Structure formats: structure tokens, C-alpha cells
Amino acid sequence: MGNKNRNSLHLKHRRIFFGRFARGVLVAGGLILGSLGLGVFGYRFVAGLDWIEAVLNASMILTGMGPVGELNSNAAKLFASFYALFSGLAFVTASGILLTPMLQHVLRVFHVEELEGGESSEDRR
């Protein structure tokens, strides 16, 4: 492959990568903001905390640091338990969404290098 064709191919792949990464940031950010909103409203209306304490507790649970305030009712404790489980899944999902374009890019680079080297995976065996 000529140098000019290879450069245009790399630019095309770079554009695809940044497009996928930007889309992943938007989706993961929406997931995290939606999860935070769910937690804030839950702590506000189920646990009866004021808005600032609800934001603090929801963000602490969402980041895996644990609750800040004491919860007095059984409903609030059950909400906090389910929200903590949900937050763990939301965090893992958001991480996967952000890492997928990077892993795709790395695999594509290895595949292109393999093709340019003229050696296939069967030849190396």
C-alpha cells in the first residue's frame, strides 16, 4: 500500500475512533447523569433528605464510596440497598461503553500491522 493511501486510511480510522469515542462519552455520561438523578430523587422522596444531602448521598453511592447520612426508615434503607446494586451495574456498564472504542482501535491497529507485514496468523504457527 502506498504511503498516501496508508495515511488516508489512518485518518479515516482515527475519525471513526473519535466518533465512536464521542458517542460513548455521550451515552456513558447520560447513563451516569440518569443514575445520579434517580438516586437524588430516591433519597429526596423515599429517605426524606434535603436536596443537597440527597445529591451527596447519591453521588457517594454512585462512585462506590458509600452513604454519608444515616437512614432512619426501612424504606430508605431498602432504596439505598437497591440503588447501591444498581449503581455498581451502571458504573461497570459506563466503563464498558467508554473502553469499547479504545479496545476496537487497539485490535484494528494490530490487525493492520499484521496485514502490512505480509504475515498472517496462520503463517506464524
Backbone torsions as a table, in degrees:
resi	resn	phi	psi	omega
1	MET	NA	136.9	-179.7
2	GLY	-69.7	159.9	-178.9
3	ASN	-62.6	-38.9	-179.6
4	LYS	-65.6	-43.8	178.0
5	ASN	-64.4	-39.1	-179.4
6	ARG	-66.0	-40.8	178.4
7	ASN	-64.2	-41.9	179.0
8	SER	-67.1	-34.5	177.0
9	LEU	-65.6	-42.1	178.5
10	HIS	-65.0	-39.7	177.6
11	LEU	-64.4	-39.5	178.0
12	LYS	-63.1	-45.3	179.2
13	HIS	-66.2	-35.3	178.4
14	ARG	-65.6	-42.3	177.0
15	ARG	-62.8	-43.1	177.8
16	ILE	-61.2	-44.7	-179.6
17	PHE	-59.9	-49.6	-177.6
18	PHE	-66.9	-32.9	175.1
19	GLY	-64.8	-45.3	178.3
20	ARG	-65.3	-40.4	-179.9
21	PHE	-65.9	-42.4	178.4
22	ALA	-62.4	-42.5	177.4
23	ARG	-63.3	-39.1	177.2
24	GLY	-64.3	-39.6	177.8
25	VAL	-63.1	-42.3	179.1
26	LEU	-65.1	-45.0	-179.3
27	VAL	-66.6	-47.2	179.9
28	ALA	-64.1	-41.2	177.3
29	GLY	-62.4	-41.6	176.5
30	GLY	-63.3	-40.5	177.9
31	LEU	-62.8	-44.3	-179.4
32	ILE	-67.8	-44.3	179.2
33	LEU	-65.0	-40.4	176.7
34	GLY	-63.5	-41.1	178.3
35	SER	-65.5	-40.5	177.4
36	LEU	-64.3	-43.0	178.2
37	GLY	-60.9	-42.5	177.3
38	LEU	-59.7	-44.1	179.3
39	GLY	-65.7	-41.9	-179.7
40	VAL	-62.0	-48.1	179.9
41	PHE	-65.5	-36.8	177.4
42	GLY	-64.3	-47.6	179.0
43	TYR	-66.2	-33.4	-179.7
44	ARG	-70.2	-49.1	-171.1
45	PHE	-96.9	-25.3	177.4
46	VAL	-90.3	-46.7	-177.4
47	ALA	-88.2	-16.2	178.3
48	GLY	76.2	20.1	178.2
49	LEU	-78.8	155.5	174.9
50	ASP	-73.3	170.7	-170.4
51	TRP	-59.5	-44.6	-177.4
52	ILE	-65.5	-43.8	178.2
53	GLU	-66.7	-33.8	177.5
54	ALA	-65.5	-42.6	177.4
55	VAL	-64.0	-44.3	-179.9
56	LEU	-61.0	-49.7	-179.2
57	ASN	-64.1	-43.5	-179.1
58	ALA	-64.0	-42.7	-179.4
59	SER	-69.8	-35.3	177.5
60	MET	-67.4	-40.9	177.6
61	ILE	-67.0	-44.0	-176.8
62	LEU	-62.3	-33.7	179.2
63	THR	-89.1	-0.3	175.8
64	GLY	84.5	15.9	-177.8
65	MET	-92.9	-12.7	177.7
66	GLY	98.4	164.7	-177.8
67	PRO	-71.5	157.2	-179.0
68	VAL	-103.1	-51.4	-175.8
69	GLY	-91.4	162.8	177.5
70	GLU	-84.7	136.3	178.8
71	LEU	-102.7	132.4	-172.7
72	ASN	-100.2	-28.9	-176.4
73	SER	-99.5	156.4	177.2
74	ASN	-64.8	-36.8	178.5
75	ALA	-61.9	-41.6	179.3
76	ALA	-66.0	-39.0	178.9
77	LYS	-67.8	-39.5	177.0
78	LEU	-66.0	-42.6	176.9
79	PHE	-59.6	-46.0	-179.1
80	ALA	-61.1	-37.9	178.6
81	SER	-65.0	-49.1	-179.6
82	PHE	-67.4	-37.0	179.2
83	TYR	-67.0	-36.6	177.7
84	ALA	-64.3	-43.0	177.6
85	LEU	-64.5	-44.9	178.1
86	PHE	-61.2	-41.7	-178.3
87	SER	-63.0	-39.4	177.2
88	GLY	-60.6	-44.4	178.1
89	LEU	-66.4	-39.7	179.5
90	ALA	-64.1	-40.2	179.8
91	PHE	-65.6	-44.8	179.3
92	VAL	-64.2	-41.4	179.1
93	THR	-63.8	-45.7	179.1
94	ALA	-62.5	-39.3	177.6
95	SER	-63.1	-43.5	178.1
96	GLY	-62.6	-40.4	178.9
97	ILE	-63.5	-38.6	-180.0
98	LEU	-75.6	-33.6	-176.7
99	LEU	-82.4	-23.2	-176.0
100	THR	-57.6	-48.7	179.1
101	PRO	-62.4	-33.8	179.2
102	MET	-67.1	-44.1	178.9
103	LEU	-66.6	-38.6	175.8
104	GLN	-60.9	-41.3	-179.6
105	HIS	-64.7	-45.2	179.7
106	VAL	-62.0	-44.8	178.8
107	LEU	-63.8	-38.7	178.7
108	ARG	-65.1	-41.3	179.2
109	VAL	-62.2	-44.6	178.4
110	PHE	-63.0	-38.7	-179.6
111	HIS	-67.6	-42.7	179.2
112	VAL	-64.8	-42.6	178.4
113	GLU	-62.0	-38.7	179.0
114	GLU	-64.5	-41.7	179.8
115	LEU	-69.3	-38.4	-179.4
116	GLU	-70.4	-30.5	179.2
117	GLY	-73.6	-13.3	178.9
118	GLY	78.1	4.1	-178.3
119	GLU	-111.2	124.4	178.4
120	SER	-91.5	170.5	179.5
121	SER	-66.3	-27.2	178.7
122	GLU	-73.2	-31.4	179.7
123	ASP	-68.9	-27.6	-177.3
124	ARG	-79.3	-13.2	-177.2
125	ARG	-75.8	NA	NA
